[in-house]
Amino acid sequence: MREERPASDFGAAALLGTTIPSVAQQSPNQPVDVATATNPAIEAYIRARTAFEQEAEAYWQSVTDKRRARFGKRNRGERIALDDYVVEQPPVYAGPPRPPGYVPPQRDPASPFDLRGLADHFSPVVTHRSWTAATK
C-alpha cells in the first residue's frame, strides 16, 4: 500500500489556489523604499500611471453622469439623443512599462454592494413571521 504524506506549504498553497506573500510586496501601511523612490524609471512610471488613472477616472465619471442623465430622461418620457451617450473610447495607458522590481501598493477597494450573508438577509422576515427551521 502506498503511504500518504502531508503536502508541503507550497504544495498545499498550489492545490488550494492561494498564493504565499512575497517579501518584496509592500503593505499599504509600509513606507516606500528610499531606493524605489529615487529610481528615475520608477518615478516616471508612477507619474505616467497617476496621470492615466486621473484621465480614466474622469472618463468613467462622464460615462456614469451621462447614464444617470439618460435614466432621468427615460423616466420623464423625454427622447434620448446621441449626445446622451459617451461616444469616445476609454483611455489606453501608453506610458512606460512597469519597471522590474517595482511592486505597486495594493489598494483596498470598498465593496459597492451589500454582501450580508443569507441568514442576515432573511433575519427580519424570520423575526417578523416567527418562522423556525422546523416549520413547514
C-alpha positions in Angstrom: 0.0 0.0 0.0 1.1 3.5 -0.7 1.6 5.7 2.3 0.0 9.2 2.2 2.3 12.1 3.1 1.2 15.6 4.0 1.8 18.2 1.4 4.4 20.9 2.0 3.3 24.6 2.5 4.0 25.4 -1.2 2.2 22.3 -2.5 -0.9 23.0 -0.3 -0.9 26.6 -1.4 -0.8 25.5 -5.0 -3.6 23.0 -4.5 -5.8 25.5 -2.8 -5.2 28.2 -5.4 -3.7 30.6 -2.9 -0.5 32.5 -3.0 2.2 32.9 -0.5 3.1 36.5 0.1 6.3 37.7 -1.2 8.9 39.6 0.8 9.0 42.3 -2.0 5.3 43.1 -1.7 4.6 46.1 0.4 1.5 46.6 2.5 -0.3 50.0 2.3 0.9 50.9 5.8 4.6 50.5 5.0 6.6 53.5 3.8 8.0 53.5 0.2 11.6 52.2 0.0 14.1 55.0 -0.5 15.9 53.2 -3.4 12.5 52.7 -5.1 11.6 56.4 -4.7 14.8 57.7 -6.1 14.9 55.4 -9.2 14.0 57.7 -12.2 12.4 54.8 -14.1 10.0 54.1 -11.3 9.3 57.9 -10.8 8.5 58.2 -14.5 6.2 55.2 -14.3 4.4 56.4 -11.2 3.9 59.9 -12.8 2.6 58.4 -16.1 0.4 55.9 -14.3 -1.1 58.6 -12.0 -1.9 60.8 -15.0 -3.5 57.9 -16.8 -5.6 56.9 -13.7 -6.9 60.5 -13.4 -7.8 60.6 -17.1 -9.5 57.2 -16.8 -11.4 58.3 -13.7 -12.7 61.4 -15.5 -13.8 59.3 -18.4 -15.7 56.7 -16.3 -17.2 59.5 -14.3 -18.5 61.1 -17.5 -20.0 57.7 -18.5 -21.8 57.5 -15.1 -23.1 61.1 -15.4 -24.5 60.5 -18.9 -26.1 57.2 -17.8 -27.8 58.9 -14.9 -29.0 61.7 -17.3 -30.4 59.1 -19.7 -32.2 57.3 -16.9 -33.8 60.7 -15.8 -34.8 61.5 -19.4 -36.3 58.0 -19.8 -38.3 58.3 -16.5 -39.6 61.7 -17.6 -40.6 60.3 -21.0 -38.1 62.5 -22.9 -36.4 61.5 -26.1 -32.8 60.2 -25.8 -30.3 61.5 -28.3 -26.8 60.6 -29.3 -25.5 63.4 -27.2 -26.7 61.5 -24.1 -24.0 58.8 -24.7 -20.3 59.0 -24.4 -19.1 58.2 -27.9 -15.3 58.2 -27.2 -13.5 55.0 -26.2 -11.9 54.8 -22.8 -8.3 55.9 -22.5 -5.5 53.4 -23.0 -2.3 53.5 -21.0 0.6 54.5 -23.3 3.2 55.3 -20.7 6.4 53.5 -19.8 6.0 49.8 -18.7 6.3 48.9 -15.0 10.0 48.7 -14.1 11.3 45.4 -12.9 11.3 45.0 -9.2 8.6 47.6 -8.6 5.5 46.3 -6.9 2.7 48.9 -6.7 1.0 49.3 -3.4 -2.1 47.2 -3.0 -5.4 49.0 -2.9 -8.3 48.1 -0.5 -11.3 48.6 -2.7 -14.5 49.3 -0.9 -17.3 47.0 -2.0 -20.2 48.9 -3.5 -22.5 46.0 -2.8 -24.2 44.9 0.4 -22.6 41.5 1.0 -24.5 40.4 4.0 -25.0 36.7 4.5 -28.2 34.9 3.6 -29.2 34.5 7.3 -28.7 38.2 7.9 -30.8 39.0 4.8 -33.7 36.9 5.9 -33.5 37.5 9.7 -36.0 40.4 9.7 -38.6 38.1 7.9 -37.9 35.2 10.3 -38.3 37.5 13.3 -41.5 39.1 11.9 -43.1 35.9 10.8 -41.8 33.8 13.8 -40.5 31.2 11.4 -38.2 28.4 12.5 -36.3 25.8 10.6 -38.8 23.1 11.7 -41.9 25.0 10.4 -43.3 23.6 7.2 
